[in-house]
């Protein structure tokens, strides 16, 4: 069939663009967008034609919606934020407190709807304060202290720190001065300068915490350290002398206490020693008495078995005990007229010095002087033969 025959519907193989639909032309798309934007701002179609106006409006609204969605996605991406372990995030909505977020990844409506302020609750801050103050006994002291503090680890504390007080750090400084003046004003100067410094610091810390809690600053006082406490410069020399005298007094007291403890402990030790010695002597005497008693009873038992042998043994033991302490012995011999004298000092080889010392001691009493000469009865004496150990009287 020819291209111009009836029934060919006007198909022209050399002019297909005029009859068949193809991809949209880029110039036409740009022109339509320009026309649509111009129509939004009061412009119209320059050619005055209304053809394809509905198609252009639909295409323009689609582009606007697409761009708006892209803008929302990008805008929402700015709402992600991260809270570190040492932080808390305070979220405000149009400037008003909304919530407090904890550590981790969080999201909020980006600016200008919501904002996030991060508060570090573990960072320790310090404030120094130095002031001239009046004590209870109407003396002036210069005190310097350091206060360490941080924000409490609670959501309410982070909110209070940001919104309840305009300048929480300055509020704590003023609370420090007020608390210190109150504590020092109820203390005496000597205590503030010497022994009560720790007590003043502890009371000041407690009072500062009460004040900042009353104002709901969200702060927590960690420590209060008194760096220095001294009188004014005009009277420092006099106070130095007073402090030195007080130290000398304390040193003298300590020395006196040390000496007293030394003497008391020595006396206690001596008394304990005497007590122990007396107990030992008591035990010794009792043991000796018991031993002598047992010895006498044992000798008595042997005497009852063999009187002659026991009597002879007792005689020898007695003579040994007596003669060992005597320098001269006189022996009475039966059937003899004279007494035999035995110079034991020569027999025993004693020195002349020992003899003189013995004689000097003997002169102290008549009894001791005559005791150097002992009359020893003969073994055959009737008194010796009739001696009975069961009776002290002899016969």
GIZI-V637937 format. One record per backbone hydrogen bond with DSSP energy under -1.0 kcal/mol. NH is the residue of the N-H (numbers start at 1). CO is the residue of the C=O. If there is no record, write none. Layout:
# GIZI-V637937
[[NH | CO] [NH | CO]]
This chain:
# GIZI-V637937
[[5 | 2] [8 | 5] [11 | 8] [15 | 12] [20 | 16] [29 | 25] [30 | 26] [31 | 27] [32 | 28] [33 | 29] [34 | 30] [35 | 31] [36 | 32] [37 | 33] [38 | 34] [39 | 35] [40 | 36] [41 | 37] [42 | 39] [43 | 38] [48 | 45] [53 | 50] [56 | 52] [57 | 53] [58 | 54] [59 | 55] [60 | 56] [61 | 57] [62 | 58] [63 | 59] [64 | 60] [65 | 61] [66 | 62] [67 | 63] [68 | 64] [69 | 65] [70 | 66] [71 | 67] [72 | 68] [73 | 69] [74 | 70] [75 | 71] [76 | 72] [77 | 73] [79 | 76] [80 | 77] [81 | 106] [83 | 104] [87 | 84] [88 | 119] [89 | 101] [90 | 117] [91 | 99] [92 | 115] [93 | 96] [94 | 113] [96 | 93] [98 | 91] [99 | 91] [101 | 89] [104 | 83] [106 | 81] [108 | 79] [113 | 110] [114 | 109] [115 | 92] [117 | 90] [119 | 88] [121 | 86] [125 | 149] [127 | 147] [129 | 145] [131 | 143] [133 | 141] [135 | 139] [136 | 187] [138 | 135] [141 | 133] [142 | 230] [143 | 131] [144 | 228] [145 | 129] [146 | 225] [147 | 127] [148 | 223] [149 | 125] [150 | 220] [152 | 218] [154 | 152] [158 | 154] [159 | 155] [160 | 156] [161 | 157] [162 | 158] [163 | 159] [164 | 160] [171 | 167] [172 | 168] [173 | 169] [174 | 170] [175 | 171] [176 | 172] [177 | 173] [178 | 174] [179 | 175] [180 | 176] [181 | 177] [182 | 178] [183 | 179] [184 | 180] [185 | 181] [187 | 184] [192 | 188] [193 | 189] [194 | 190] [196 | 191] [200 | 196] [201 | 197] [202 | 198] [203 | 199] [204 | 200] [205 | 201] [206 | 202] [207 | 203] [208 | 204] [209 | 205] [210 | 206] [211 | 207] [212 | 208] [213 | 209] [214 | 210] [215 | 211] [217 | 212] [220 | 150] [222 | 148] [223 | 148] [225 | 146] [227 | 144] [228 | 144] [230 | 142] [235 | 232] [239 | 235] [240 | 236] [241 | 237] [242 | 238] [243 | 239] [244 | 240] [245 | 241] [246 | 242] [247 | 243] [248 | 244] [249 | 245] [250 | 246] [251 | 247] [252 | 248] [253 | 249] [254 | 250] [255 | 251] [256 | 252] [257 | 253] [258 | 254] [259 | 255] [260 | 256] [261 | 257] [262 | 258] [263 | 259] [264 | 260] [265 | 261] [266 | 262] [267 | 263] [268 | 264] [269 | 265] [270 | 266] [271 | 267] [272 | 268] [273 | 269] [274 | 270] [275 | 271] [276 | 272] [277 | 273] [278 | 274] [279 | 275] [280 | 276] [281 | 277] [282 | 278] [283 | 279] [284 | 280] [285 | 281] [286 | 282] [287 | 283] [288 | 284] [289 | 285] [290 | 286] [291 | 287] [292 | 288] [293 | 289] [294 | 290] [295 | 291] [296 | 292] [297 | 293] [298 | 294] [299 | 295] [300 | 296] [301 | 297] [302 | 298] [303 | 299] [304 | 300] [306 | 302] [310 | 306] [311 | 307] [312 | 308] [313 | 309] [314 | 310] [315 | 311] [316 | 312] [317 | 313] [318 | 314] [319 | 315] [320 | 316] [321 | 317] [322 | 318] [323 | 319] [324 | 320] [325 | 322] [326 | 323] [328 | 372] [329 | 342] [330 | 374] [331 | 340] [332 | 376] [336 | 333] [340 | 331] [342 | 329] [344 | 327] [344 | 342] [345 | 327] [347 | 343] [348 | 344] [350 | 345] [355 | 351] [356 | 352] [357 | 353] [358 | 354] [359 | 355] [360 | 356] [361 | 357] [362 | 358] [363 | 359] [364 | 361] [365 | 362] [369 | 365] [370 | 366] [373 | 370] [376 | 330] [381 | 378] [385 | 381] [386 | 382] [387 | 384] [391 | 388] [394 | 391]]
